[in-house]
Amino acid sequence: MSNFWRFWFPVLLYITLIFTVSSFQNLRVPNFPGLSDKLVHGCEYGILGYLVVRALRGTTVASSVPAALIAILIGLGVALADELYQAYVPGRQSDPLDFAADATGLAVSALLFLLLRATRRKGGRRL
């Protein structure tokens, strides 16, 4: 299996999913206790951050910290494009707080990746 299909295809598929969902007019988060729009954004972009860091580590960037930082930058680019795109979808709006939640999800994802990597290294296992 080529590296593209193993590492980058899931990233592209997930970004496609993000923009597909962003295309839905008048989309609202279901009314569940404790579930907010910002939490959904954070989780959505946390997953993207994980996928990008995984792809970078598997194909181009050998070190964890640069991979995590590059993943955040790529994710921020996607988040910005997504928010700008939503400004043109009827019934949707571009919200700077959504972008902030996206950025938080990316940062948390990268931090968790680095913490897990450090924990596994101390235990003698590779991540």
C-alpha positions as CSV (number, residue, x, y, z in Angstrom):
1,M,0.0,0.0,0.0
2,S,1.5,3.4,-1.0
3,N,2.1,6.0,1.7
4,F,-0.5,8.3,0.0
5,W,-3.4,5.9,0.5
6,R,-2.3,4.9,4.0
7,F,-1.5,8.4,5.4
8,W,-2.8,11.2,3.2
9,F,-6.0,9.8,1.7
10,P,-7.7,9.7,5.2
11,V,-6.8,13.4,5.6
12,L,-8.3,14.4,2.3
13,L,-11.4,12.3,2.9
14,Y,-11.9,13.9,6.3
15,I,-11.4,17.5,4.9
16,T,-14.0,16.6,2.2
17,L,-16.3,15.5,5.0
18,I,-15.8,18.8,6.8
19,F,-16.6,20.9,3.7
20,T,-19.6,18.6,2.9
21,V,-21.1,19.2,6.3
22,S,-20.3,22.9,6.0
23,S,-22.4,22.9,2.8
24,F,-25.6,22.0,4.7
25,Q,-27.9,25.0,4.9
26,N,-29.2,26.0,8.4
27,L,-27.3,23.2,10.1
28,R,-27.7,23.2,13.9
29,V,-26.1,21.1,16.6
30,P,-28.6,18.7,18.2
31,N,-29.9,19.9,21.6
32,F,-28.1,17.5,24.0
33,P,-27.1,18.5,27.5
34,G,-23.4,19.6,27.5
35,L,-23.1,19.5,23.7
36,S,-22.2,22.9,22.3
37,D,-21.3,24.1,18.9
38,K,-17.8,25.0,20.1
39,L,-17.3,21.5,21.5
40,V,-18.3,20.0,18.2
41,H,-15.8,22.3,16.4
42,G,-13.0,21.4,18.8
43,C,-13.6,17.7,18.4
44,E,-13.9,17.9,14.6
45,Y,-10.6,19.7,14.3
46,G,-8.9,17.6,17.0
47,I,-9.6,14.6,14.7
48,L,-8.2,16.5,11.7
49,G,-5.1,17.4,13.8
50,Y,-4.5,13.8,14.7
51,L,-4.9,12.6,11.0
52,V,-2.5,15.3,9.8
53,V,0.2,14.6,12.4
54,R,-0.1,10.9,11.6
55,A,0.3,11.6,7.9
56,L,3.3,13.9,8.5
57,R,5.0,11.4,10.8
58,G,4.4,8.6,8.4
59,T,5.6,10.3,5.2
60,T,7.8,13.4,5.6
61,V,8.5,14.8,9.0
62,A,10.6,12.4,11.2
63,S,10.4,14.4,14.5
64,S,7.3,14.7,16.6
65,V,7.4,18.4,17.6
66,P,7.8,19.8,14.0
67,A,5.1,17.4,12.8
68,A,2.7,18.6,15.5
69,L,3.4,22.3,14.7
70,I,3.0,21.8,11.0
71,A,-0.3,19.8,11.6
72,I,-1.6,22.8,13.6
73,L,-0.7,25.2,10.7
74,I,-2.3,23.0,8.1
75,G,-5.4,22.6,10.3
76,L,-5.6,26.3,10.8
77,G,-5.6,26.8,7.0
78,V,-8.4,24.3,6.6
79,A,-10.4,26.0,9.5
80,L,-10.0,29.4,8.0
81,A,-11.0,28.2,4.5
82,D,-14.0,26.4,6.1
83,E,-15.2,29.5,8.0
84,L,-14.8,31.7,4.9
85,Y,-16.7,29.1,2.8
86,Q,-19.5,29.0,5.4
87,A,-20.0,32.8,4.9
88,Y,-21.3,32.0,1.4
89,V,-23.6,29.1,2.4
90,P,-27.2,30.2,2.9
91,G,-28.3,29.9,6.5
92,R,-24.7,29.5,7.7
93,Q,-22.3,32.2,9.0
94,S,-18.6,32.6,9.5
95,D,-17.8,32.9,13.2
96,P,-14.4,33.8,14.7
97,L,-15.3,31.9,17.8
98,D,-15.8,28.8,15.7
99,F,-12.3,29.3,14.3
100,A,-11.0,29.7,17.9
101,A,-12.7,26.4,18.8
102,D,-11.1,24.8,15.8
103,A,-7.7,26.1,16.8
104,T,-8.2,24.8,20.3
105,G,-9.1,21.3,19.0
106,L,-6.0,21.3,16.8
107,A,-3.7,22.4,19.7
108,V,-5.2,19.9,22.1
109,S,-4.8,17.1,19.6
110,A,-1.1,18.1,18.9
111,L,-0.4,18.3,22.7
112,L,-2.0,14.9,23.3
113,F,0.0,13.4,20.5
114,L,3.2,14.7,22.0
115,L,2.3,13.6,25.5
116,L,1.4,10.1,24.3
117,R,4.6,10.0,22.3
118,A,6.7,11.0,25.3
119,T,4.9,8.5,27.6
120,R,5.5,5.7,25.1
121,R,9.1,6.6,24.7
122,K,9.7,6.4,28.4
123,G,8.0,3.0,28.4
124,G,10.3,1.8,25.7
125,R,7.5,1.5,23.1
126,R,7.4,3.5,19.9
127,L,4.3,5.4,18.8
